Amino acid sequence: MPRRARRRGGRGRDRHGRGLRGPLIPATLPAASTRAERFDALVLDALEPIEARWRTELTKLDVAVDDVPEIETRTPGAPPPDGVLADGGVPLARLVPAGMDRRGNPTSARIVLYRRPLEARAKDSVDLADLVHDVLVEQVANYLGVDPDAIEGG
C-alpha cells in the first residue's frame, strides 16, 4: 500500500497512527484549562473585590501561586514561622515581607498561596473558592496589620 493512501485513510491520527492529531477540547472552552489555570483564575476572582476596596494600600503587594510549599524542617507541634498560614502543620499560604533579593534589588511584599494543600482541603469547587477567599483575606489583613473583618468591609 503506498504511503499516500495510508495517510488519507488515517486522517485524524498522529503520524504513528496511535492517537488523535489535535486536542479533544477546543482551547476556547473552559474545560480545556488545566487545574493550575483554573486555580489561578479562582485566586484572581477572590482578589478582585479586596483589591477594589484596598487598591492604594496594596500597590506594593504581589500575589503568587506555588504548587506546594517548600519543605521546612521544624519540630512537630511548633507554631508556623511568621507570615505562614497553616492548617494542621501544612502551610496554605505565606506572606513574604518586602526586602532585598540576592543582587541587592528591592523586592515587593508577596502573598504566596499553595495550590495543592488548598485543593486537598476543599470538598468541591465552591468550597475551594471560599477557602481561597478566606486565606487571601487573612493574609491581606496580616499584611496591612488590620482585623480580617475590616478587609471584607465588615
Secondary structure, DSSP 8 states (H G I E B T S, - for coil): --HHHHHHHTTTB-TTSSSBSS-SS-TTSGGGS-HHHHHHHHHHHHHHHHHHHSTTTTTTEEEEEESS-------TT----TTEEEETTEEEEEEE--EE-TTS-EE-EEEEEEHHHHHHH-SSHHHHHHHHHHHHHHHHHHHHTS-HHHHTT-
